[in-house]
Amino acid sequence: MVVVTLVAAVPAGTLAAATPRLTVHPGSVARGGTVTVSGRGCRAGDVVYLISPPFVGQAFVAHSVATRAHANGTFSRSVHIRTTIRAGRYLITARCGGGNLGVSAPLRVY
């Protein structure tokens, strides 16, 4: 019996770069303020929809904004927070390439 093992050659860093990620800075903001949402894991040129109840916008659904993924799959966008949102903790999610990115980032609004 002959056993053949196939090993794929993957350049260092390729798997880590493909791992989806979503961050928000600052993680805590006053109503009416602005945050920057950044991430990775989308294909180059994909439209990325950032979605959260505090966001001002209607790009995909209510309270969403859009940006575009760079050649390396990363994205970043400044987002305004609604002045009428209740203080509390919210999650930010993202969609690209026709599906959910699969990760979220926490945001506290005060």
Secondary structure by P-SEA (a helix, b strand, c coil): cbbbbbbbbccccccccccbbbbbccccccccbbbbbbcccccccccccccccccccccccccbbbbbbcccccbbbbbbbbccccbbbbbbbbcccccccccbbbbbcc
